[in-house]
Amino acid sequence: MTTLAWISAASVAGGVLSVVLAALVALTARASWIPPLISFAIGALLGAAFLELLPDAFANAQSVRGVAATVLAGILAFFVLEKLVLWRHYHAEDVEHDDAALGDQGRSGILILIGDSFHNFVDGVLIAAAFLQSTELGIVAAAAVIAHEIPQEMGDFVILLHSGFAKRTALVLNAVSGLAMLAGGLLGYFALQMMVQWVNSMIAVAAASMIYIAVADLIPGLHKRTELHATFQQVVLIALGVGAIWAVGELTH
């Protein structure tokens, strides 16, 4: 196989296989399991942002302050984007159609797809960079990507269901988002030097989306259940989500 063929195959596998494996878990979940699984999703998002993306961005940054500023700008941008989604929901003439059926007007689902697409694109660039070094390094990098994507993609899938999307729609949208990895891999192969300059910024934006969705959209919903046992369950599941990301990171780094 040529290097380009390896990059293409690994990017498709990383973007789609992780989605399929995550969906196999999430699709078996009953509707009553979705609220508790949201807590796990929160942990997975925060774990991915603070234990994986931001450490990588800061470690490779020419300016740590610049990366932090990009994260802040990303959070503000996702706030504005969510406002636009809300504005469309309340002012569009077809408000009685699909959006009316969505649990939170689809806001968190739309935002997670945008942020995850950035993340997948960056992973594709990194896979390309690894294969351009050697086939063996590329295979290891692709395996690491698939491993760390699975718990995060499971969280993303649950968020889409919570946001009101049907299971089939959530699966298709997550798979389409996963194809951003192929785009990153191909662009990385043909224009790696140019793409590398933007990797840290894209990582910071992806981290910003995860932090914003977890803190602004999902955590407030947990406060609707104030019972002690519900709070304990939420804390445990958030910790499990963080722990899953940490464990995969320890095994793949």
Summary of the structure (lengths in Angstrom):
residues: 253
radius of gyration: 18.0
end to end distance: 26.5
largest distance: 58.1
contacts: 927
relative contact order: 0.22
helix: 87%
strand: 0%
